Amino acid sequence: MADARIDLKNIDLKTAAKPLYAGVGATDLAVGVARQYLADVQSRVAEVQKRIEKLDLEPKTLNAKAQSAVTTRVDAVTRSVTKDAKARQAALEAKLADLQAEAKKAQARFEAQLAELQGDAKSLPAKAQAFVADTLAEVAETYAELVKRGETLVTRIRTQETTQDAGKSAATTSAKARATVTQTKKAASETTSTAKKSAKKSTSTAKKSASTTKKTAAKKAAPAASSAKATATAAEKTAEKAAEATTEAVEKTGDASES
C-alpha cells in the first residue's frame, strides 16, 4: 500500500505563516521604539549642553551655579527618560515574548493538524476495507434471513390443510380425467367397429343398420359422458380447494416468522 501524503498545494501557507510574521513585526517595532527613545535622550542632552555653553558668557559664580543646576536637571531628566524608556522597553519585550509564544503555539497547532490529516489519510484505506467487509457481512446475514424466512413460509403453506386437500383433489381429478379419456376412446372404437359392420350389409337393411349403429353409439357413449361429468365436477372442487389454499397462503405471507 502506497503512503498517503498531504498535498501542500491545498494548504493556505499565507494564513499559516501569519503568526510568524506577527512575531517578526513585534520585534521590529520594539527595536524602532528603543531607537526613537535613545534619539530623544541624545537630542535633549545635546540641547542642554548648548544651553550650558551659552551660560559660559556669564560671570563665573553664576556660571558655576547654572552649570550645577543644569547638570542636576540634566541628570534628573536623563534618569527619568532612561527609566521611562526602560519601562517601555520592558513592556515591549514582554509583549514581544507573548507574541512569540502565541506564534509558537499557532505553529504547534498547525503541525498537530497536519499530523492529524496525515494520520487520517493513512487510515482511510483501512476504514474503507472495514466498511466493505461490514457491508458484505450485513448482506450475507440478510440473505440468510430471507432464505430461512422463505423456507419457513413454503413449509407452512405445504403443511396447511387446504393445500393438502387441494393436492388430494387434484390427484382425484387427474385420475378421473384419465378414466374419462379411456372410456371415450373405447366408446369411439366400438362405435366405429359397429358402423363398419353395418356398412357391409345390403342396401335393404341399411336403414335398420343405421338405427342400430346410432343406438349402439349412444349406449357406448353414456359411460364416457357420465365419467366426463364426474371429471368436471372434480375439477371444480379442485379449483375451489386451490383457491382456498391460495387465499390462506396469501394471508400467511408476510408473517413467516410466526409459529
N, C-alpha and C positions, 0 to 999 in steps of 0.2 A: 504493500500500500504506500503510495506517494505521500510525502509530508505535506500537510496543509499549511499554506502560507497566507499571510495577510497582505493584500495589495495596498502598499503605502500610497498609491495614487488616490485612493478613496478617502484618505485621512487629510483633514484640513490642517496642514502644517503651520500656516499663519496663525490660526487660532490657538494651536497647541503651544506656539512659541511666545505668545503674548506675556505670560508671567515672567519669562526670562528677560524679555525686552523691558518690562516694568522695573526689574531689579537693576538693570544697567542704567535706565533713565534716572532712578533714585540716586544711584552712586554719582552720576554726572551732576545732578542737582546739588548734592551735598558739597561736592568739590567746588562748584561755581559759587555757592553761598559763602563758603570759607574764604575763597579768594576775594570776594567782594568785601567781606568784613576786614580782611587784612589790608586791602587797599584803602578802606575808610580810615583805619587806625593810622596808617602811614601818612595819609593826607592830613589828618588832624595834627599829628606830631610835626609835620613839616610846617603847618600853619603856625603852630605855637613857636617853633624855632624862629620863624620870620618875625613874629612879634617881639621875641627876646632880642633879636638883632636890632630892631628898631629902638628898643629901650636902652641900648648901649650908648646912645647920644645924650641921655640924661645924666645927672650927677651920679657919682659912684654909689653913694648911700642908697639913693632912690633906685639905682640900677640893681644893687645887690638885693634890696627888698623885692623889687619887681621880679628879679630872677628867681628869688626864693618862692615868691607867691606863684609865679608862673610854673616853676618846677613842681610845686605841690599840686597845683591844678592839673598840670600835665600828667603827673603820676596818678592822681585820682581818676582823671578821665581815661587814662590808659588802663588802669585796673578795672574800671567799670566796663569799658569797651571790651577788654580782654575777657572779663568774667561773662559778659553777655554773649560774646562770640563763642566762648567755650560751652555755655549752656545751650545755645542754639545748635552748635556743632554736635553736642552730645544728643540732643533731641533728634537731629537729622540722622545721626549714626544709629540711634535706636529704631527710628522709622525705617532706615535702610535695612537694618537687621531683620525687622518684621517682614519687609517686602521680600528679602532674600529667602527667609523661612517659608513664606507663602509660596514663593516661586518653586522652592524645593518640594513642598507638599503637592503643588499642582503637577510638577513633573513626575512625582511618585504616583499620583493618581492616574496620570496618563499612561505611565509604564504598566501599572496594575491593570488598567482597562485593556491595554494592548495585549498583555499576557493572557487575560481572560478571553479575549477574542481569539487568540491563537489556540487556547485550550478548547474553546467551543468548536473551532474549525477542525481540530484533530478528532474531536469526539463525534462529529456529525456522521461519518460513515458507520460507526458502531451503533449510533442511535437509529439510523435508517435500517440497518440489518435487524436490529431488535424489533423495530416496528413491523417489518415484513414478516419476521418469524411469528410475532404475536398475531398478526392478521391471518396468516396461514393456519395457525392453531385454532383461531376462532372459526374460520371457515370449515375446517375439518370437524370441529366439535358440532357446529350447526348442521353439517351434512349428516353426521352420525345420528343426531337427534331426529332429523327429518326421516331418515331410514327407519329408525325404531318406531317413530310415530305412524308412518305409513304401514309398516308390518303389523302393528297393533290394530290399526283400523281394518286392514284386509282380513285379519284373523277374526275380528269381531263380526264383520259382515258375513264371512263364510260360515261361522258357527251360529248366526242368528236363525231363529226358527223359520222365518219367512223365506230366507234364502234356501234352506234345506228343502222346504215344501216346494218351492219353485223348481229346484233341481229334480225332485221326485216326479213332479207333474210333467216336466219337460221330458223325462225319460219315458213316462207312460204315453205321452202324446207321440213320441217318436216311434214307440213300439206299435201303437195303433195305426200310425201312418204307414208303416211298413206292411202291416197286415192288410190295410185297405188297398195298397198298391198291388199286393199279391193276388187278392181276390178279384180286383178289377182286371188284371192280366188274365186270370184263369177264366173269368166270365167271357171276356172278349175272345179268348181262344176257342172255348166251347161253342160260342155263338157262330164264329166263323166256320167251324167244322160242320155245324148243323146246316148252315147255309149252303156249303159246298155239296153236302149230301142231297139236299133238296133240289139243287140245280140239275142233278143228273137224272131226275125223274122225267117222265113225259110231260108234254105240254098240257095234257088234260088235267093233270094233277098239280099244275103249277100254283094255282090259287090256294089250294089246300096246303101245299108245302110252304108257301109264303106265310100263311096264317100260323102254321105250326112253328116256323122259324121265329116269328115275332113273339109268340107266347114263350118259346124256349129262351129267347134272349132276355125277355122281361123277368122270367123266373131266375135265370142265372145272374142277372144284374142286381136283383133285390138284395142279396147279402153284401155285395160291394157297396151299394148305396147306403145300407144301414151302417156298414163299417166306416164309410166316409163321414156320415153324420156324427157318429161317435168320435171320430178323429177331430172333427171341427169343434165339437163340444169340449173335448180335452184340450184343444189348442186355446180356446177361450179361457178355460180355467188356468192354463199355464201362463197366459198373458196377464191374468189378474194376479196370480202369485208373483210373477216377475215384477209387476208394478208395485205390489206391496213391499217386496224385498228392496226395490229401488228407493221407495219412499223412506223406509226405515234406515237404509244405508246413508241417504242424504241427511237424515236427522242426526245420525251418529258422526257424520263428517264434521270436523271442527272441534270435537271433544274427545279425540282419540286417547287423550291422556287419562280419561276416566276409566274406572274398572268395569 
